[in-house]
Amino acid sequence: MKEFVLKYKWRFVGVLLGGFAGFLYWYYIGCESGTCPIQSNWHTSSLYGGLLGYLFSDIKKKKEEPKEDGTV
């Protein structure tokens, strides 16, 4: 379990920060009329923020070095 957490720690951090940022966006900017599908509900805003945090956390992934036999 510890190896799993260490391997994906930046993704966990990205999801948590993105979800928190989505909640803050809903709280301070959100749509009051209820017609905005993402901004009108804190659940969807936080989930969307978590998804974006997950995607952005993997942007700077290191390129794997090719092995001597030519495979990746």
mmCIF file of the N, C-alpha and C atoms, coordinates in Angstrom:
data_MODEL
# 
_entry.id   MODEL 
# 
loop_
_atom_site.group_PDB 
_atom_site.id 
_atom_site.type_symbol 
_atom_site.label_atom_id 
_atom_site.label_alt_id 
_atom_site.label_comp_id 
_atom_site.label_asym_id 
_atom_site.label_entity_id 
_atom_site.label_seq_id 
_atom_site.pdbx_PDB_ins_code 
_atom_site.Cartn_x 
_atom_site.Cartn_y 
_atom_site.Cartn_z 
_atom_site.occupancy 
_atom_site.B_iso_or_equiv 
_atom_site.pdbx_formal_charge 
_atom_site.auth_seq_id 
_atom_site.auth_comp_id 
_atom_site.auth_asym_id 
_atom_site.auth_atom_id 
_atom_site.pdbx_PDB_model_num 
ATOM 1   N N  . MET A 1 1  ? 0.821   -1.191 0.000   1.00 0.00 ? 1  MET A N  1 
ATOM 2   C CA . MET A 1 1  ? 0.000   0.000  0.000   1.00 0.00 ? 1  MET A CA 1 
ATOM 3   C C  . MET A 1 1  ? 0.866   1.256  0.000   1.00 0.00 ? 1  MET A C  1 
ATOM 4   N N  . LYS A 1 2  ? 1.966   1.210  0.758   1.00 0.00 ? 2  LYS A N  1 
ATOM 5   C CA . LYS A 1 2  ? 2.848   2.365  0.845   1.00 0.00 ? 2  LYS A CA 1 
ATOM 6   C C  . LYS A 1 2  ? 3.490   2.652  -0.512  1.00 0.00 ? 2  LYS A C  1 
ATOM 7   N N  . GLU A 1 3  ? 3.847   1.604  -1.254  1.00 0.00 ? 3  GLU A N  1 
ATOM 8   C CA . GLU A 1 3  ? 4.430   1.787  -2.582  1.00 0.00 ? 3  GLU A CA 1 
ATOM 9   C C  . GLU A 1 3  ? 3.428   2.433  -3.531  1.00 0.00 ? 3  GLU A C  1 
ATOM 10  N N  . PHE A 1 4  ? 2.164   2.043  -3.420  1.00 0.00 ? 4  PHE A N  1 
ATOM 11  C CA . PHE A 1 4  ? 1.113   2.611  -4.262  1.00 0.00 ? 4  PHE A CA 1 
ATOM 12  C C  . PHE A 1 4  ? 0.948   4.103  -3.986  1.00 0.00 ? 4  PHE A C  1 
ATOM 13  N N  . VAL A 1 5  ? 0.942   4.466  -2.712  1.00 0.00 ? 5  VAL A N  1 
ATOM 14  C CA . VAL A 1 5  ? 0.773   5.867  -2.334  1.00 0.00 ? 5  VAL A CA 1 
ATOM 15  C C  . VAL A 1 5  ? 1.971   6.690  -2.789  1.00 0.00 ? 5  VAL A C  1 
ATOM 16  N N  . LEU A 1 6  ? 3.162   6.168  -2.617  1.00 0.00 ? 6  LEU A N  1 
ATOM 17  C CA . LEU A 1 6  ? 4.348   6.897  -3.045  1.00 0.00 ? 6  LEU A CA 1 
ATOM 18  C C  . LEU A 1 6  ? 4.423   7.036  -4.556  1.00 0.00 ? 6  LEU A C  1 
ATOM 19  N N  . LYS A 1 7  ? 3.938   6.030  -5.269  1.00 0.00 ? 7  LYS A N  1 
ATOM 20  C CA . LYS A 1 7  ? 3.986   6.073  -6.729  1.00 0.00 ? 7  LYS A CA 1 
ATOM 21  C C  . LYS A 1 7  ? 3.023   7.118  -7.291  1.00 0.00 ? 7  LYS A C  1 
ATOM 22  N N  . TYR A 1 8  ? 1.869   7.281  -6.661  1.00 0.00 ? 8  TYR A N  1 
ATOM 23  C CA . TYR A 1 8  ? 0.845   8.180  -7.182  1.00 0.00 ? 8  TYR A CA 1 
ATOM 24  C C  . TYR A 1 8  ? 0.586   9.376  -6.270  1.00 0.00 ? 8  TYR A C  1 
ATOM 25  N N  . LYS A 1 9  ? 1.565   9.784  -5.496  1.00 0.00 ? 9  LYS A N  1 
ATOM 26  C CA . LYS A 1 9  ? 1.339   10.857 -4.528  1.00 0.00 ? 9  LYS A CA 1 
ATOM 27  C C  . LYS A 1 9  ? 1.006   12.181 -5.194  1.00 0.00 ? 9  LYS A C  1 
ATOM 28  N N  . TRP A 1 10 ? 1.624   12.510 -6.321  1.00 0.00 ? 10 TRP A N  1 
ATOM 29  C CA . TRP A 1 10 ? 1.325   13.783 -6.970  1.00 0.00 ? 10 TRP A CA 1 
ATOM 30  C C  . TRP A 1 10 ? -0.075  13.788 -7.573  1.00 0.00 ? 10 TRP A C  1 
ATOM 31  N N  . ARG A 1 11 ? -0.544  12.632 -7.985  1.00 0.00 ? 11 ARG A N  1 
ATOM 32  C CA . ARG A 1 11 ? -1.921  12.556 -8.495  1.00 0.00 ? 11 ARG A CA 1 
ATOM 33  C C  . ARG A 1 11 ? -2.913  12.761 -7.362  1.00 0.00 ? 11 ARG A C  1 
ATOM 34  N N  . PHE A 1 12 ? -2.644  12.169 -6.198  1.00 0.00 ? 12 PHE A N  1 
ATOM 35  C CA . PHE A 1 12 ? -3.516  12.377 -5.035  1.00 0.00 ? 12 PHE A CA 1 
ATOM 36  C C  . PHE A 1 12 ? -3.535  13.857 -4.638  1.00 0.00 ? 12 PHE A C  1 
ATOM 37  N N  . VAL A 1 13 ? -2.368  14.468 -4.617  1.00 0.00 ? 13 VAL A N  1 
ATOM 38  C CA . VAL A 1 13 ? -2.285  15.885 -4.272  1.00 0.00 ? 13 VAL A CA 1 
ATOM 39  C C  . VAL A 1 13 ? -3.041  16.722 -5.298  1.00 0.00 ? 13 VAL A C  1 
ATOM 40  N N  . GLY A 1 14 ? -2.892  16.393 -6.572  1.00 0.00 ? 14 GLY A N  1 
ATOM 41  C CA . GLY A 1 14 ? -3.596  17.120 -7.621  1.00 0.00 ? 14 GLY A CA 1 
ATOM 42  C C  . GLY A 1 14 ? -5.101  17.001 -7.503  1.00 0.00 ? 14 GLY A C  1 
ATOM 43  N N  . VAL A 1 15 ? -5.597  15.804 -7.191  1.00 0.00 ? 15 VAL A N  1 
ATOM 44  C CA . VAL A 1 15 ? -7.043  15.600 -7.030  1.00 0.00 ? 15 VAL A CA 1 
ATOM 45  C C  . VAL A 1 15 ? -7.559  16.382 -5.825  1.00 0.00 ? 15 VAL A C  1 
ATOM 46  N N  . LEU A 1 16 ? -6.841  16.332 -4.716  1.00 0.00 ? 16 LEU A N  1 
ATOM 47  C CA . LEU A 1 16 ? -7.275  17.054 -3.518  1.00 0.00 ? 16 LEU A CA 1 
ATOM 48  C C  . LEU A 1 16 ? -7.271  18.569 -3.725  1.00 0.00 ? 16 LEU A C  1 
ATOM 49  N N  . LEU A 1 17 ? -6.198  19.093 -4.298  1.00 0.00 ? 17 LEU A N  1 
ATOM 50  C CA . LEU A 1 17 ? -6.136  20.530 -4.535  1.00 0.00 ? 17 LEU A CA 1 
ATOM 51  C C  . LEU A 1 17 ? -7.163  20.971 -5.576  1.00 0.00 ? 17 LEU A C  1 
ATOM 52  N N  . GLY A 1 18 ? -7.353  20.168 -6.618  1.00 0.00 ? 18 GLY A N  1 
ATOM 53  C CA . GLY A 1 18 ? -8.345  20.496 -7.632  1.00 0.00 ? 18 GLY A CA 1 
ATOM 54  C C  . GLY A 1 18 ? -9.761  20.465 -7.088  1.00 0.00 ? 18 GLY A C  1 
ATOM 55  N N  . GLY A 1 19 ? -10.066 19.482 -6.246  1.00 0.00 ? 19 GLY A N  1 
ATOM 56  C CA . GLY A 1 19 ? -11.389 19.413 -5.630  1.00 0.00 ? 19 GLY A CA 1 
ATOM 57  C C  . GLY A 1 19 ? -11.636 20.592 -4.703  1.00 0.00 ? 19 GLY A C  1 
ATOM 58  N N  . PHE A 1 20 ? -10.623 20.966 -3.954  1.00 0.00 ? 20 PHE A N  1 
ATOM 59  C CA . PHE A 1 20 ? -10.752 22.120 -3.065  1.00 0.00 ? 20 PHE A CA 1 
ATOM 60  C C  . PHE A 1 20 ? -10.913 23.407 -3.872  1.00 0.00 ? 20 PHE A C  1 
ATOM 61  N N  . ALA A 1 21 ? -10.161 23.529 -4.956  1.00 0.00 ? 21 ALA A N  1 
ATOM 62  C CA . ALA A 1 21 ? -10.284 24.709 -5.816  1.00 0.00 ? 21 ALA A CA 1 
ATOM 63  C C  . ALA A 1 21 ? -11.667 24.750 -6.476  1.00 0.00 ? 21 ALA A C  1 
ATOM 64  N N  . GLY A 1 22 ? -12.197 23.596 -6.870  1.00 0.00 ? 22 GLY A N  1 
ATOM 65  C CA . GLY A 1 22 ? -13.547 23.549 -7.430  1.00 0.00 ? 22 GLY A CA 1 
ATOM 66  C C  . GLY A 1 22 ? -14.593 23.973 -6.423  1.00 0.00 ? 22 GLY A C  1 
ATOM 67  N N  . PHE A 1 23 ? -14.428 23.559 -5.177  1.00 0.00 ? 23 PHE A N  1 
ATOM 68  C CA . PHE A 1 23 ? -15.360 23.978 -4.132  1.00 0.00 ? 23 PHE A CA 1 
ATOM 69  C C  . PHE A 1 23 ? -15.280 25.483 -3.901  1.00 0.00 ? 23 PHE A C  1 
ATOM 70  N N  . LEU A 1 24 ? -14.071 26.014 -3.836  1.00 0.00 ? 24 LEU A N  1 
ATOM 71  C CA . LEU A 1 24 ? -13.913 27.460 -3.648  1.00 0.00 ? 24 LEU A CA 1 
ATOM 72  C C  . LEU A 1 24 ? -14.491 28.239 -4.825  1.00 0.00 ? 24 LEU A C  1 
ATOM 73  N N  . TYR A 1 25 ? -14.340 27.715 -6.022  1.00 0.00 ? 25 TYR A N  1 
ATOM 74  C CA . TYR A 1 25 ? -14.925 28.369 -7.201  1.00 0.00 ? 25 TYR A CA 1 
ATOM 75  C C  . TYR A 1 25 ? -16.442 28.402 -7.084  1.00 0.00 ? 25 TYR A C  1 
ATOM 76  N N  . TRP A 1 26 ? -17.038 27.301 -6.651  1.00 0.00 ? 26 TRP A N  1 
ATOM 77  C CA . TRP A 1 26 ? -18.495 27.276 -6.463  1.00 0.00 ? 26 TRP A CA 1 
ATOM 78  C C  . TRP A 1 26 ? -18.917 28.258 -5.372  1.00 0.00 ? 26 TRP A C  1 
ATOM 79  N N  . TYR A 1 27 ? -18.174 28.314 -4.296  1.00 0.00 ? 27 TYR A N  1 
ATOM 80  C CA . TYR A 1 27 ? -18.541 29.141 -3.149  1.00 0.00 ? 27 TYR A CA 1 
ATOM 81  C C  . TYR A 1 27 ? -18.477 30.636 -3.476  1.00 0.00 ? 27 TYR A C  1 
ATOM 82  N N  . TYR A 1 28 ? -17.401 31.053 -4.157  1.00 0.00 ? 28 TYR A N  1 
ATOM 83  C CA . TYR A 1 28 ? -17.218 32.479 -4.392  1.00 0.00 ? 28 TYR A CA 1 
ATOM 84  C C  . TYR A 1 28 ? -17.772 32.957 -5.738  1.00 0.00 ? 28 TYR A C  1 
ATOM 85  N N  . ILE A 1 29 ? -17.782 32.122 -6.757  1.00 0.00 ? 29 ILE A N  1 
ATOM 86  C CA . ILE A 1 29 ? -18.162 32.566 -8.092  1.00 0.00 ? 29 ILE A CA 1 
ATOM 87  C C  . ILE A 1 29 ? -19.409 31.868 -8.604  1.00 0.00 ? 29 ILE A C  1 
ATOM 88  N N  . GLY A 1 30 ? -19.744 30.705 -8.113  1.00 0.00 ? 30 GLY A N  1 
ATOM 89  C CA . GLY A 1 30 ? -20.800 29.839 -8.625  1.00 0.00 ? 30 GLY A CA 1 
ATOM 90  C C  . GLY A 1 30 ? -22.027 30.507 -9.207  1.00 0.00 ? 30 GLY A C  1 
ATOM 91  N N  . CYS A 1 31 ? -22.818 29.748 -9.880  1.00 0.00 ? 31 CYS A N  1 
ATOM 92  C CA . CYS A 1 31 ? -24.005 30.218 -10.573 1.00 0.00 ? 31 CYS A CA 1 
ATOM 93  C C  . CYS A 1 31 ? -25.209 30.128 -9.629  1.00 0.00 ? 31 CYS A C  1 
ATOM 94  N N  . GLU A 1 32 ? -25.829 31.242 -9.327  1.00 0.00 ? 32 GLU A N  1 
ATOM 95  C CA . GLU A 1 32 ? -26.946 31.257 -8.381  1.00 0.00 ? 32 GLU A CA 1 
ATOM 96  C C  . GLU A 1 32 ? -28.278 30.860 -9.020  1.00 0.00 ? 32 GLU A C  1 
ATOM 97  N N  . SER A 1 33 ? -28.407 31.024 -10.323 1.00 0.00 ? 33 SER A N  1 
ATOM 98  C CA . SER A 1 33 ? -29.690 30.732 -10.960 1.00 0.00 ? 33 SER A CA 1 
ATOM 99  C C  . SER A 1 33 ? -29.938 29.226 -11.101 1.00 0.00 ? 33 SER A C  1 
ATOM 100 N N  . GLY A 1 34 ? -28.886 28.427 -11.071 1.00 0.00 ? 34 GLY A N  1 
ATOM 101 C CA . GLY A 1 34 ? -29.042 26.981 -11.189 1.00 0.00 ? 34 GLY A CA 1 
ATOM 102 C C  . GLY A 1 34 ? -29.042 26.487 -12.620 1.00 0.00 ? 34 GLY A C  1 
ATOM 103 N N  . THR A 1 35 ? -28.798 27.365 -13.592 1.00 0.00 ? 35 THR A N  1 
ATOM 104 C CA . THR A 1 35 ? -28.801 26.946 -14.990 1.00 0.00 ? 35 THR A CA 1 
ATOM 105 C C  . THR A 1 35 ? -27.436 26.482 -15.472 1.00 0.00 ? 35 THR A C  1 
ATOM 106 N N  . CYS A 1 36 ? -26.407 26.742 -14.711 1.00 0.00 ? 36 CYS A N  1 
ATOM 107 C CA . CYS A 1 36 ? -25.055 26.329 -15.089 1.00 0.00 ? 36 CYS A CA 1 
ATOM 108 C C  . CYS A 1 36 ? -24.826 24.900 -14.586 1.00 0.00 ? 36 CYS A C  1 
ATOM 109 N N  . PRO A 1 37 ? -24.564 23.944 -15.462 1.00 0.00 ? 37 PRO A N  1 
ATOM 110 C CA . PRO A 1 37 ? -24.494 22.547 -15.013 1.00 0.00 ? 37 PRO A CA 1 
ATOM 111 C C  . PRO A 1 37 ? -23.333 22.231 -14.066 1.00 0.00 ? 37 PRO A C  1 
ATOM 112 N N  . ILE A 1 38 ? -22.217 22.909 -14.193 1.00 0.00 ? 38 ILE A N  1 
ATOM 113 C CA . ILE A 1 38 ? -21.073 22.605 -13.327 1.00 0.00 ? 38 ILE A CA 1 
ATOM 114 C C  . ILE A 1 38 ? -21.050 23.529 -12.113 1.00 0.00 ? 38 ILE A C  1 
ATOM 115 N N  . GLN A 1 39 ? -21.334 24.791 -12.293 1.00 0.00 ? 39 GLN A N  1 
ATOM 116 C CA . GLN A 1 39 ? -21.159 25.776 -11.237 1.00 0.00 ? 39 GLN A CA 1 
ATOM 117 C C  . GLN A 1 39 ? -22.320 25.836 -10.250 1.00 0.00 ? 39 GLN A C  1 
ATOM 118 N N  . SER A 1 40 ? -23.468 25.296 -10.583 1.00 0.00 ? 40 SER A N  1 
ATOM 119 C CA . SER A 1 40 ? -24.632 25.473 -9.721  1.00 0.00 ? 40 SER A CA 1 
ATOM 120 C C  . SER A 1 40 ? -24.630 24.556 -8.504  1.00 0.00 ? 40 SER A C  1 
ATOM 121 N N  . ASN A 1 41 ? -23.869 23.485 -8.514  1.00 0.00 ? 41 ASN A N  1 
ATOM 122 C CA . ASN A 1 41 ? -23.866 22.517 -7.426  1.00 0.00 ? 41 ASN A CA 1 
ATOM 123 C C  . ASN A 1 41 ? -22.425 22.292 -6.961  1.00 0.00 ? 41 ASN A C  1 
ATOM 124 N N  . TRP A 1 42 ? -22.192 22.299 -5.658  1.00 0.00 ? 42 TRP A N  1 
ATOM 125 C CA . TRP A 1 42 ? -20.825 22.140 -5.168  1.00 0.00 ? 42 TRP A CA 1 
ATOM 126 C C  . TRP A 1 42 ? -20.270 20.750 -5.436  1.00 0.00 ? 42 TRP A C  1 
ATOM 127 N N  . HIS A 1 43 ? -21.158 19.754 -5.538  1.00 0.00 ? 43 HIS A N  1 
ATOM 128 C CA . HIS A 1 43 ? -20.683 18.392 -5.808  1.00 0.00 ? 43 HIS A CA 1 
ATOM 129 C C  . HIS A 1 43 ? -20.032 18.315 -7.193  1.00 0.00 ? 43 HIS A C  1 
ATOM 130 N N  . THR A 1 44 ? -20.722 18.816 -8.187  1.00 0.00 ? 44 THR A N  1 
ATOM 131 C CA . THR A 1 44 ? -20.187 18.728 -9.541  1.00 0.00 ? 44 THR A CA 1 
ATOM 132 C C  . THR A 1 44 ? -18.984 19.639 -9.721  1.00 0.00 ? 44 THR A C  1 
ATOM 133 N N  . SER A 1 45 ? -18.997 20.795 -9.099  1.00 0.00 ? 45 SER A N  1 
ATOM 134 C CA . SER A 1 45 ? -17.873 21.709 -9.204  1.00 0.00 ? 45 SER A CA 1 
ATOM 135 C C  . SER A 1 45 ? -16.615 21.102 -8.572  1.00 0.00 ? 45 SER A C  1 
ATOM 136 N N  . SER A 1 46 ? -16.770 20.449 -7.433  1.00 0.00 ? 46 SER A N  1 
ATOM 137 C CA . SER A 1 46 ? -15.624 19.815 -6.769  1.00 0.00 ? 46 SER A CA 1 
ATOM 138 C C  . SER A 1 46 ? -15.118 18.610 -7.549  1.00 0.00 ? 46 SER A C  1 
ATOM 139 N N  . LEU A 1 47 ? -16.024 17.812 -8.098  1.00 0.00 ? 47 LEU A N  1 
ATOM 140 C CA . LEU A 1 47 ? -15.605 16.663 -8.903  1.00 0.00 ? 47 LEU A CA 1 
ATOM 141 C C  . LEU A 1 47 ? -14.886 17.106 -10.170 1.00 0.00 ? 47 LEU A C  1 
ATOM 142 N N  . TYR A 1 48 ? -15.406 18.133 -10.814 1.00 0.00 ? 48 TYR A N  1 
ATOM 143 C CA . TYR A 1 48 ? -14.766 18.652 -12.014 1.00 0.00 ? 48 TYR A CA 1 
ATOM 144 C C  . TYR A 1 48 ? -13.381 19.215 -11.678 1.00 0.00 ? 48 TYR A C  1 
ATOM 145 N N  . GLY A 1 49 ? -13.274 19.922 -10.573 1.00 0.00 ? 49 GLY A N  1 
ATOM 146 C CA . GLY A 1 49 ? -11.973 20.439 -10.138 1.00 0.00 ? 49 GLY A CA 1 
ATOM 147 C C  . GLY A 1 49 ? -10.999 19.316 -9.822  1.00 0.00 ? 49 GLY A C  1 
ATOM 148 N N  . GLY A 1 50 ? -11.491 18.247 -9.190  1.00 0.00 ? 50 GLY A N  1 
ATOM 149 C CA . GLY A 1 50 ? -10.638 17.096 -8.914  1.00 0.00 ? 50 GLY A CA 1 
ATOM 150 C C  . GLY A 1 50 ? -10.148 16.424 -10.183 1.00 0.00 ? 50 GLY A C  1 
ATOM 151 N N  . LEU A 1 51 ? -11.021 16.337 -11.174 1.00 0.00 ? 51 LEU A N  1 
ATOM 152 C CA . LEU A 1 51 ? -10.625 15.756 -12.461 1.00 0.00 ? 51 LEU A CA 1 
ATOM 153 C C  . LEU A 1 51 ? -9.549  16.609 -13.129 1.00 0.00 ? 51 LEU A C  1 
ATOM 154 N N  . LEU A 1 52 ? -9.737  17.904 -13.133 1.00 0.00 ? 52 LEU A N  1 
ATOM 155 C CA . LEU A 1 52 ? -8.725  18.788 -13.712 1.00 0.00 ? 52 LEU A CA 1 
ATOM 156 C C  . LEU A 1 52 ? -7.420  18.723 -12.926 1.00 0.00 ? 52 LEU A C  1 
ATOM 157 N N  . GLY A 1 53 ? -7.509  18.629 -11.605 1.00 0.00 ? 53 GLY A N  1 
ATOM 158 C CA . GLY A 1 53 ? -6.305  18.487 -10.792 1.00 0.00 ? 53 GLY A CA 1 
ATOM 159 C C  . GLY A 1 53 ? -5.556  17.203 -11.107 1.00 0.00 ? 53 GLY A C  1 
ATOM 160 N N  . TYR A 1 54 ? -6.302  16.118 -11.344 1.00 0.00 ? 54 TYR A N  1 
ATOM 161 C CA . TYR A 1 54 ? -5.677  14.847 -11.716 1.00 0.00 ? 54 TYR A CA 1 
ATOM 162 C C  . TYR A 1 54 ? -4.960  14.971 -13.056 1.00 0.00 ? 54 TYR A C  1 
ATOM 163 N N  . LEU A 1 55 ? -5.613  15.603 -14.008 1.00 0.00 ? 55 LEU A N  1 
ATOM 164 C CA . LEU A 1 55 ? -5.007  15.738 -15.333 1.00 0.00 ? 55 LEU A CA 1 
ATOM 165 C C  . LEU A 1 55 ? -3.787  16.642 -15.312 1.00 0.00 ? 55 LEU A C  1 
ATOM 166 N N  . PHE A 1 56 ? -3.850  17.748 -14.567 1.00 0.00 ? 56 PHE A N  1 
ATOM 167 C CA . PHE A 1 56 ? -2.714  18.661 -14.499 1.00 0.00 ? 56 PHE A CA 1 
ATOM 168 C C  . PHE A 1 56 ? -1.564  18.105 -13.673 1.00 0.00 ? 56 PHE A C  1 
ATOM 169 N N  . SER A 1 57 ? -1.835  17.187 -12.770 1.00 0.00 ? 57 SER A N  1 
ATOM 170 C CA . SER A 1 57 ? -0.758  16.638 -11.945 1.00 0.00 ? 57 SER A CA 1 
ATOM 171 C C  . SER A 1 57 ? 0.159   15.718 -12.721 1.00 0.00 ? 57 SER A C  1 
ATOM 172 N N  . ASP A 1 58 ? -0.279  15.280 -13.883 1.00 0.00 ? 58 ASP A N  1 
ATOM 173 C CA . ASP A 1 58 ? 0.504   14.332 -14.672 1.00 0.00 ? 58 ASP A CA 1 
ATOM 174 C C  . ASP A 1 58 ? 1.142   14.991 -15.891 1.00 0.00 ? 58 ASP A C  1 
ATOM 175 N N  . ILE A 1 59 ? 1.140   16.311 -15.963 1.00 0.00 ? 59 ILE A N  1 
ATOM 176 C CA . ILE A 1 59 ? 1.675   16.997 -17.145 1.00 0.00 ? 59 ILE A CA 1 
ATOM 177 C C  . ILE A 1 59 ? 3.185   16.828 -17.261 1.00 0.00 ? 59 ILE A C  1 
ATOM 178 N N  . LYS A 1 60 ? 3.895   16.986 -16.170 1.00 0.00 ? 60 LYS A N  1 
ATOM 179 C CA . LYS A 1 60 ? 5.356   16.955 -16.216 1.00 0.00 ? 60 LYS A CA 1 
ATOM 180 C C  . LYS A 1 60 ? 5.917   15.553 -15.977 1.00 0.00 ? 60 LYS A C  1 
ATOM 181 N N  . LYS A 1 61 ? 5.241   14.535 -16.462 1.00 0.00 ? 61 LYS A N  1 
ATOM 182 C CA . LYS A 1 61 ? 5.713   13.169 -16.294 1.00 0.00 ? 61 LYS A CA 1 
ATOM 183 C C  . LYS A 1 61 ? 6.991   12.969 -17.110 1.00 0.00 ? 61 LYS A C  1 
ATOM 184 N N  . LYS A 1 62 ? 7.958   12.346 -16.487 1.00 0.00 ? 62 LYS A N  1 
ATOM 185 C CA . LYS A 1 62 ? 9.236   12.125 -17.152 1.00 0.00 ? 62 LYS A CA 1 
ATOM 186 C C  . LYS A 1 62 ? 9.073   11.108 -18.279 1.00 0.00 ? 62 LYS A C  1 
ATOM 187 N N  . LYS A 1 63 ? 9.799   11.355 -19.347 1.00 0.00 ? 63 LYS A N  1 
ATOM 188 C CA . LYS A 1 63 ? 9.793   10.426 -20.469 1.00 0.00 ? 63 LYS A CA 1 
ATOM 189 C C  . LYS A 1 63 ? 10.669  9.235  -20.107 1.00 0.00 ? 63 LYS A C  1 
ATOM 190 N N  . GLU A 1 64 ? 10.152  8.030  -20.366 1.00 0.00 ? 64 GLU A N  1 
ATOM 191 C CA . GLU A 1 64 ? 10.907  6.831  -20.025 1.00 0.00 ? 64 GLU A CA 1 
ATOM 192 C C  . GLU A 1 64 ? 12.093  6.668  -20.953 1.00 0.00 ? 64 GLU A C  1 
ATOM 193 N N  . GLU A 1 65 ? 13.202  6.260  -20.376 1.00 0.00 ? 65 GLU A N  1 
ATOM 194 C CA . GLU A 1 65 ? 14.412  6.003  -21.128 1.00 0.00 ? 65 GLU A CA 1 
ATOM 195 C C  . GLU A 1 65 ? 14.282  4.680  -21.877 1.00 0.00 ? 65 GLU A C  1 
ATOM 196 N N  . PRO A 1 66 ? 14.648  4.631  -23.158 1.00 0.00 ? 66 PRO A N  1 
ATOM 197 C CA . PRO A 1 66 ? 14.595  3.343  -23.868 1.00 0.00 ? 66 PRO A CA 1 
ATOM 198 C C  . PRO A 1 66 ? 15.663  2.389  -23.345 1.00 0.00 ? 66 PRO A C  1 
ATOM 199 N N  . LYS A 1 67 ? 15.321  1.129  -23.293 1.00 0.00 ? 67 LYS A N  1 
ATOM 200 C CA . LYS A 1 67 ? 16.273  0.106  -22.848 1.00 0.00 ? 67 LYS A CA 1 
ATOM 201 C C  . LYS A 1 67 ? 17.276  -0.189 -23.956 1.00 0.00 ? 67 LYS A C  1 
ATOM 202 N N  . GLU A 1 68 ? 18.269  -0.971 -23.626 1.00 0.00 ? 68 GLU A N  1 
ATOM 203 C CA . GLU A 1 68 ? 19.328  -1.267 -24.595 1.00 0.00 ? 68 GLU A CA 1 
ATOM 204 C C  . GLU A 1 68 ? 18.811  -2.052 -25.806 1.00 0.00 ? 68 GLU A C  1 
ATOM 205 N N  . ASP A 1 69 ? 17.769  -2.856 -25.606 1.00 0.00 ? 69 ASP A N  1 
ATOM 206 C CA . ASP A 1 69 ? 17.267  -3.669 -26.710 1.00 0.00 ? 69 ASP A CA 1 
ATOM 207 C C  . ASP A 1 69 ? 16.274  -2.877 -27.587 1.00 0.00 ? 69 ASP A C  1 
ATOM 208 N N  . GLY A 1 70 ? 16.048  -1.594 -27.311 1.00 0.00 ? 70 GLY A N  1 
ATOM 209 C CA . GLY A 1 70 ? 15.196  -0.751 -28.136 1.00 0.00 ? 70 GLY A CA 1 
ATOM 210 C C  . GLY A 1 70 ? 13.755  -0.653 -27.683 1.00 0.00 ? 70 GLY A C  1 
ATOM 211 N N  . THR A 1 71 ? 13.363  -1.391 -26.634 1.00 0.00 ? 71 THR A N  1 
ATOM 212 C CA . THR A 1 71 ? 11.988  -1.305 -26.124 1.00 0.00 ? 71 THR A CA 1 
ATOM 213 C C  . THR A 1 71 ? 11.890  -0.221 -25.065 1.00 0.00 ? 71 THR A C  1 
ATOM 214 N N  . VAL A 1 72 ? 10.703  0.218  -24.818 1.00 0.00 ? 72 VAL A N  1 
ATOM 215 C CA . VAL A 1 72 ? 10.497  1.277  -23.815 1.00 0.00 ? 72 VAL A CA 1 
ATOM 216 C C  . VAL A 1 72 ? 10.165  0.664  -22.493 1.00 0.00 ? 72 VAL A C  1 
# 
